[in-house]
Amino acid sequence: MTPRQLLDACTTLLREVLKFDAPADGVVSAFFRKQKALGARERHTLAETVYDVLRRRLLYQHLAQGGGGTIERRFAMLGWAGDASFLKAALTPEEQAWLAKARAIDRSTLAPKLRHNLPDWIAQPLQTQLGEEGFWALVGTLDQIAPLDLRVNIFKTKREAAQATLAAAGIDAQPTPYSPWGLRVQGKPALNKLDIFTGGEIEVQDEGSQLLALLTDAKRGEMVVDFCAGAGGKTLALGAAMKNTGRLYAFDISGHRLDSQKPRLARSGLSNVHPVQIAHERDDRIKRLAGKIDRVLVDAPCSGLGTLRRNPDLKWRQSPQAIAELTAKQGAILASAARLLKPGGRLVYATCSLLVQENEAVCEAFSLAHPAFEKRDAAALLRDLGVTSAETLTKAGNLRLWPHLHSTDGFFAAIWRKV
């Protein structure tokens, strides 16, 4: 494409993404499927420009005032992630002058809202939780690209062997600091054609997500439920920890999400996983298992605000009203999942949210309503599982992971034992 054509394509793509009708990654993928003439470098430029605009939307709205052309075109110029000389060739002299002026503004002098680029309903509770220093450290991290973490399938191989295989392929993968199953890779190497990936020895999974499965501590021969299994990342981690023994139910209301597990499940070599589509959390298929299950992981549907490095559109697509609806759903799902456990069984409630409403508040309400469930200390459990520096990962007995502190996505988990 010529410079002008690529800028026009970026403007068109931003117009679709900023409608916020659907997740940004899906909109970008659909656009690329239609624009078959785009090369790899052009796709990279468009995608990274879109995500930069989503991260800094409030700032760019402020800077875009007074410029010419559509607002989406100005956003594309401000967030351009490709070659600067290529962009310059697409601009008029007036646009070049406007862009130079906008870039010359000292952003440190702007209002806090234009520097943190978060809606007030998200920024205020995070400032309360973290304090000023912690809040701005988090903001700085959310502007960065998340690392690529891999989970080694311990049913098929060991972490050291997987690391050596990746090194032989020219990929530097270092052990994750907390998860005993994890490797961290810099950049975005092409993994999907490597034998180690197609053979199911590694899966892409954030280290924080791995720790949720680790805390469930599923063992050989047990009956285990992944209550909101989704695409199956934690399901596969649980199945591998069980050494392909026992029975692992993967419940989800979405048949489409469960179907997406199938190729990953085939690669994993696991045969102890049983995907089950349910209508709701009170489905009869759940009632039949009441009191029979050893471990239940509830990875509850949530706002996803812990994944803002990967999904910056979520801060514009979510709302306080949506959070209120989610917390009601989270409480209902947790209460229903608790009925599955036998005495002595373990219940893990987890989200990838940063907000107290979806985390501590839901768990405190559950504990008050369910005295037969004894709260467990996450730090002690992590130490027993061999996780170093376990205390740095927890707060008030719960797992609390932050992008700026732990280099993971934002995660929360609380654990109970049924008395």
Salt bridges, closest charged atoms under 4 A:
ASP8 OD1 - ARG73 NH1 3.40
GLU16 OE2 - LYS19 NZ 3.16
GLU48 OE2 - LYS188 NZ 3.58
ASP52 OD1 - ARG56 NH1 2.28
GLU72 OE1 - ARG15 NH2 3.83
GLU95 OE2 - ARG73 NE 2.71
ASP120 OD2 - LYS113 NZ 3.80
ASP143 OD2 - ARG56 NH2 3.87
ASP149 OD1 - ARG184 NE 2.67
GLU203 OE1 - ARG264 NE 3.09
GLU203 OE2 - ARG267 NH2 2.99
ASP206 OD1 - ARG310 NH2 2.92
GLU207 OE1 - ARG184 NH2 3.15
ASP217 OD2 - LYS219 NZ 3.14
GLU222 OE1 - ARG295 NE 3.05
ASP252 OD1 - ARG257 NH2 2.84
ASP259 OD1 - LYS262 NZ 3.32
GLU281 OE2 - ARG282 NH1 3.04
ASP283 OD1 - ARG285 NE 3.09
ASP284 OD1 - LYS287 NZ 3.89
ASP294 OD1 - LYS342 NZ 3.29
ASP299 OD2 - LYS234 NZ 2.73
ASP313 OD2 - ARG317 NH1 3.65
GLU360 OE1 - ARG400 NH2 3.08
GLU391 OE2 - ARG383 NH1 2.36
ASP409 OD1 - ARG309 NH2 3.23
ASP409 OD2 - ARG310 NE 2.87
